[in-house]
Amino acid sequence: MIEYELHPLCTLFPRLNGNEFQCLVNDIKTNGLKSPIIIYDGMILDGGNRYRACVEAGVEPIFVSFCGDSIVSFVLSANLHRRHLSPGQQAAIVASAQDWAQAQTVGKPKSGNVTGLDRVEDRMAQSGASDKTQRMADKVAKADPELAKQVAHGEISLPRAIKSITPVKETLSDLEEQSTDENIDEELYGEFDPVAELESANKEIDRLTKIIESDDQLSAAMSENKRLTELCRVLEERMRGYQSSENDAVRKAKMWKEKFEKLEKQVKASGLIEF
């Protein structure tokens, strides 16, 4: 079977894994492939998960070539809203797709790959995200396409991605000035007061501590919880130690096996001993 790579647009979407992917493998193994895998320029444009599942299930995949007008519009339409994605992920995917489409047309006449997503309003309509969320995603995709892909895959949140590409302002006036830039900081920080939040958290801790100390059963439960937590920590350390020892043993076993096989070949070649 020919091995196909994923088209860059296909890679914008997170891959299925774990139990979700295994369910797809089982379904294809039982019922066959229901939707064909779409190929464009010798790469998988849509159906990367189905392709992997077919390989895993031992089922011959069914391929068809893309014959539409815009591969960007097709991929977004086929995948964006049938997945369980957060608004930040959807906005990042649309921003990344638009960024990819623009890169393909630099210095070239516009073709069917142009998506009509040039305006923020158009990208919002496609992703379903708010104006602020879409602008944040656009900013990340423009500054760091790989970081935008991480947002799309759910590996990092959109606010954290924005924070990682936004220079830290040293003065309050700079921070206030920055907040006018695409309303990014309002989305990130809002009316958050770290001092007030810390004081509130400390008060809540004191209140809960007094309740626990006033009740012997709660106090005993807390002590037992601490003991069990420490026991779990010790067991985890032992488990990691055992795992390390096992890995070392496997490595040594492989080494001695290779040496034995090499020695066996040398003895056979010498003809001193018949096997």
N, C-alpha and C positions, 0 to 999 in steps of 0.2 A: 504494500500500500504506500502511495506517495505521501511523504510528510509535508505538511503545509505550515507555514508560519502565519502568525496573526497580523492582520493589517494594523497600522498604527491607530486607526480609529477604533478598532475592536479592543485594543489594549486599554482604552480609556475606562472601560467598565470593569468592576472587580470580578475576579474569577470565583466560581463556586468551589467550595471545599467542604471537607468534613462530611457530616451526615447528609447535607443538602446535595452534595455532588454524588454521594453513594446512592441516594434515592433516584437520581437521574440515570445512573448506570444501571440500576436494577430495572427501571422502567423500560429503558431501551433494550436491555437483554430480554425482557419479557414480551414487550409489544413492538419492538423495532423502532427505527428512527421515524418520527412523525413529520418533522419539518426538515427539509433539506438544508445543507450548509451552503452559504452564499460565498462564491469565490470572485475576487476582483484582482486583476494584475498578478495572478498566481498566489494570492494570499487570502486567508479567511477573513472576509469582511463582517460576516455575522454567523454565529454558531460555534464559537470557540469552545464553549463548554460542552456542546453536543458532540463535537469532534473528539474531545478528550474522552468523553463518556463512551463513544463508539469504540475507541481503541481499547479502553479498559474492559468493555463488555465483549470484545471480540466480534463486533458487528460491523459489516462493511458500510461505511458512510455513503450517503447520497449527496452529490455535489451538483449545484447549478450555478451558472455564471450570472453576475449582476447585469441587469439590462435596463436600469432606470436612468434618471437624469442626474440626480445629485446623490453621491454616496454619503455625504455628510447628513443630509436630510433623512436618508433612508436609515442609517445607523441610529440616529437619535430617535426617530419614530419607532423603530423596531425594539429598542432596548430601554429608553430612558424611563418610561413610566410603567414598565412591567416588572421592574426590580424594586426591592425594598431599600430605597435610597433616601438619605436625608436631604433637605433643601440645599445644604451646603455642597453635598456630593453632586446633586443634579446641576447646580450652578457651575461647579468646577468642570464638569463634563462638557457642558455647553460652551463655556469659555475656552476650554482646551480644543474642542472641535473647531470653533471659529478661528482660533489661533493657528491650528493646523491648516485649515482651508486657505487662510491668508498667505501662509508660507508657501503653499503650492502654486499660488498665482503671482508671486513676486516676479516681475520682469516678463510675465507671460500674459497673453490675452485671457480675459475671464472666460471660464468654461462652466460646464454643468455642475462643478463642485462648489460653486458659490452658493451659499446657503440662504442669503437674505437675512443674516443675523448681524448686520453691521451696526445696528442701533441697540443700545442697552434695552430699550423697550421690547425689541424683537427677541432678544436673548432671554429676557424675563418671561415672555409669553411661552417660549419653548421649555424653559426649565421649571416654571411654576414658582420660582423663588421671588423674594421681595427685591425691591430696588437696591437696598443696601447690601443684601447678600450677593446679588449678582455682580454689583460693582466690586465687592471684595474679591469674588472669584476671578473677575476679569483682571484685577490688579495682580493677583498671584500668578495667573497664567502668563501674563505679560512679563513679569519679573523672573519667574522660575517655572518653566513648563513641567519639569520633573516633580516639583513640589505640588503643583496643581494636580498632577496625576495621583500623588499620594493622598490628597484631599478626596479626589474622586473615588479612590479605593477604600476610603474610610480609615486610612492609616494615621491620619492627623486631622484635627478639626480645622475648619476654615478660619476661625478667630486666631488659633495658634499659628497657623500658616501666615496670616497677615502680620501677626506680631513678630514673626521671625524675619520678615523682609522689611519691617518698618524700623528705621533708626530710632534709638532711644533719645528722647528729648530731655535735656538737663534742667530746663527751667519751666515754670508753670506757664509763662507767656508763650513759649515754644509749643507746649502741649496744647494750649488753647488754639493757637494758630493752626496746628496740625489737624485739629478736630474739624476744621472747615474743608479739609481735603476729602471730597467724596463721602463725607459723613462717616468715615471709617471708625474714628475713635469713639464716637457715640455708640456705635454698635458693639465695640469691644468693652468699653469701660462703663458706659451708662452713668449712673449716679453712685457708683460703688465708692464707699468710704472705708478704707482698710482699717483705720484706727477704731472707728465705731464698730465694725464687724468683729474685730479682735476683742474689744471690751464686752460685746454681747456674747461671744463664744465663751469667754472666761466666766462670765456670770452664770451661764447655763451649766458649765462644768461644775462650778461651786454648788449650784442648786442640786444637781444630780448626786454629787458627792455627799451632801448632807442627808439626802433621802436614803442613800445606801447605808451610810454609817448609823442612821437611826433604826435600821431594821437589821437584826442579827442574821436573818435568812439571806437577805440580799448581800450583806457583807460577806457571808460564807460563800455565797455563789460567786461573788467577784473574786474571792481568793482562789476558789477552785478553777475559775476561768483562767486566771493568771497562771496557775500551775499547769493546766492542760496546754495553754498556749506555749509555755516554755518547753513542755514535753514534746509538742509538735515540732518546735524549732530544732530540738536535739535530734529527733528522729529524721527530720529532713536533712540535717547535716550528715548523719550516718548513712542515709540513703544515697546522698551524693558521693560519699566516700566509697560505698560499695559499688556504685555505678562506675566510678573512676577505676577501681580495682578490676572490675569485670572487663572494662574496655582495654585495660593494660594486658590482661590475661589473653583476651582475644587477639590483640596485636602480636603478642609473643607466640601464640599458637600458630598464627599465620606465618610468622617468620620461620619457626622451626619446621613447619610443613614444607615451605619453599626450599629450605636447606636440605631436607630429607629427599624431596623429589629431585633436586639437582644432583645429590650424591647417588641416588638410585640410577639416574641416567648415566653418570660417569662409570658406575660399576657395570652396567649393562654394556656400555660401549667398550669396556676393557675386555670383556669376555671371560673374566676370571670366575664368575658365578653364573650359572644358568638359572633362568627364571621360568 
